[in-house]
Amino acid sequence: MTFSIIARDEITGFYGIAVASRFFAVGSVIPHFGRNCAVASQALVNPMWGIAGVQHLSSGMSAADALNTTKLLDNGQSQRQVHMIDQAGKTAAHTGTDCIGWAGHLAEDGVSVAGNMLENEHVIMAMLQYYNDHKKTDFASRMLGAMQAGENAGGDKRGRQSASLTIYRGELFPWLDLRSDDHDAPLDEIERLLAVAQERFIHFTELMGHTNHFSGKADRTEIDAAIKKGNEERHKNGIKSASRATTKT
């Protein structure tokens, strides 16, 4: 019922999961993260795979060992589809024999794609090709582009309903967490939300506290300047804000 990509950015070391499905609020049940690892659990979804997988990966276990260890706990593993990425960027994936077709996965160092209830195998092939062909694209756009490539190749054979894009950068909270829970074009909506995030939110995240600096930054000067510069460039190029926010007068 779902197709997804899980990856670690070669440049920044960020971890990300993007997912789409003909299922409500897919972003609430599929992605699971540790500081430097990630798990996507789908098909007849069992969130315990994500919880156990992240625990194993966070302890330093390899993706392959974490997958095999977790598989032993689940009597319904034949109906599960899971892929994960460890602290070294190694991936591992499982597509149960009873997952509804088309179902399968492709896993490489640094990236894995998987899906079930798909139109055909070309969905995940297109996703992986896009991701590997766009190494100079920023990580969030690269992940979303891979998902759009999968959608254009057929996507979920039942239709569209929800999608999400989540990125972590070495903390226990997300750097970016975008969801479209019930929409006729959920990936397009995530693309709009990413554009909104790039206007102000992503700049604002530079002020947030983190493990090595609990208080974060209090001086907004650099952030406000970056936001102003972005607004000026959009205005110069005739690009309107992607936001639907309202302002009280």
N, C-alpha and C positions, 0 to 999 in steps of 0.2 A: 504493500500500500504506500510505499515511500521510496524516494531516492535521496541520497545524501553524499556529501564529500567531507572528509576529515583530513586535516593537514597541519603541518608546521611550516611556517614561513622561513625560507632559507636565510633571509636577510635579517629579520627582526627577532626570530625565535618565537614569535607569537603562535598560539595554537587556535585553530578555528574549526567550527562545524557549521555547515549550511545544509538545510533539509527542506524538502517540499513533499506534499502529500494531498490526496483526496481524503483528508481526515482532519477533524477539528483540532486546532491548537497543537499542531505537531511539535512545535518548539517547546512545549511544556513537558514533554515526556521522552524525547529522543536524546538530546545532548546532555552529556555529563563531563565535568572537568575537574582536574586537580590543578596545582600550580603549573606544572609542566607536563601534562598528559591529557588525553581526552578519549572518551568512549561514546559511540553512537549505537544505541540499542533500538532495533526496529522490527518489522514484520509483526507477528503476534507479540507486541512489545512487552518486555519484562524489565522495569526500571531497576530491579535488583542487579541485573548485569552491569548497568552503569555504575551503581554504588560499589559493588564488589570489584569491578574492573578498575575503577579509580583508586580504590584502596590498595590493590596489588601494584598498580603502576607507580603510585606515589611512594611505595616502599622501595622502589628501585627494580622491581620485577620487569622483565622484558615483555613486550606486547605478546609475543608467541606464548610465553609461559603463563601470563595473566589470562589469556584467552582460554588456554587448555585447562587451567585450574578452575576458572569460573564455569566452564562448560560442564564439568563434573558435578556441579551443584544443581543443575537444572534438568529435571525429568522431561521438560518440554523443549529441550534444545533443538529438536528437529523442526520446530516451528519458529525458531528465532533467527534473526539476522543481526549480526554485531560486527562492528569494526572499531579498532582502537589504535592509538599511537602513543609510544612511550617517551621517556625522557631523552632518549637518544635519537628520536625521530623515526624509529623502526615501527612498522605497522603489522597488524595481523587482522584477519577477517574470517568470519564464519557465516555461511548461508546454509541453513538447515534443509534437509532433504524434503521437508513438507511445506516449505515456503511456497506461496502461490506464484506461479510464473507470469511473465518471465522474471526470474530471480537469479542474481549472481553478484559477484564483486570483482574488482581489480585492485590489488594492493601493491604499492611500490614504496621504496624508502621515501619518507616525507609526505606521502599522500595515499589515500585510499578512497575509492568510490564504491557504492553498493546500492542495490535497489531490488525491490520486489513488486509484484503486480504491475510490471512495466510493459510498455508496448512491445519492446524488443531489446536485444542486447546492445543496440547502437546507442541507447540512452547513456549508459555508463561509459561506453567507449568515447562518446563525444565529450563527456564531462572531463575525462582524464586527458584527452588530447588538448582541450582548451586550456586546462590548468598548466600543462607542461609547455604549451606554446606561448604563454604569457608571463614569463618569469620577471619581466620588468614592470608589470602592472602592480599597483599597490594591493596588498593582501586581501583586503575586504572586497575590492572590485574584482579581483581574480577569482575568489571563491564564488561570488555571485554570478560572474560571467560563466563559470563552469556549470552552475545550476541552470542558467538560461540555455546553455548549449544542450544540456540534457532534456530540458523541456521542449526545445525546438526539434529534438530527435524523436520525440514521442511522449516522454514523461510517464506519469502514472496513467495506466490505461483506463482508469475510471473517470478521470477528470482532475480538477484542481480545487483546492479549498484553503490550505494554509501553508506557511513557509516561515523559516527563521534563519537568522545569521548571527552566530555568537562567536566572539573572539576574546581570548584570555591572553594576558601578557605577564605571566609569572606571579600572579596574585591569586587569592581565593575568591576574588570578585571579578566580573567580566569588565573588559575594556569597552566592549560594544555588545549589545544584546538587543537585536531587532526581531520583532515578531509580527506576522500578519495571521490572525487566528481564523478568520472566516471571510474569504474574499474570492471574487471570481478570477482575479489575476494576482495571486499572492506574491509571486516573485517580482512582478512589476511594482507592487506596493513596497516590498523590501528595498527595491532599487530607489524608490522615492524617499523612503525613510533614511537610507544611507546618504542620499544627497542632503537631506535635512541635517543629519548628524554632522556632516562635513562642514556645514555652515557655522555652527557654534559649538555643538556638544563635544566633538573630538578635541577641539582646542581646550575646552574647559577641563577635560580629563587630565591635562597636564598639571592642574592645580591640586589634584586629589592626593591624599596621603597614600603611602605604600609601606611595605615591610621595612625598608631601609630608612624611611623618613615618615614617621607616623603622622605628623602635622601637615605634610604637603607644603604647598606654597600659598602665601597670603597675598603676594603682590600680583595684581591682575594686569599690570602694564603690558607685558609681552603678549599675554593672551588677548587682551582687548585690541592690541595693534594687529595681531594676526587675523582676528575676526573682521576688523575694519578693512584690512587689505583684501580679504576674500570678498567682502561685500562690494568693494570698489571694482574689483576685477569682473564680478558677475554683472554689475551695472554697465561697465564699459562694453561688455560683450553682449548686452541685451538679454541676459539670462535672469529670469525672475526667481525669487526664492521658491523652493520646493515645499516649504512649510504651509500648513493649513491653519496655523495658530492665529488666534484673534487677539486684538489689543483693545482694552477698555479705554474709552475717552472721557 
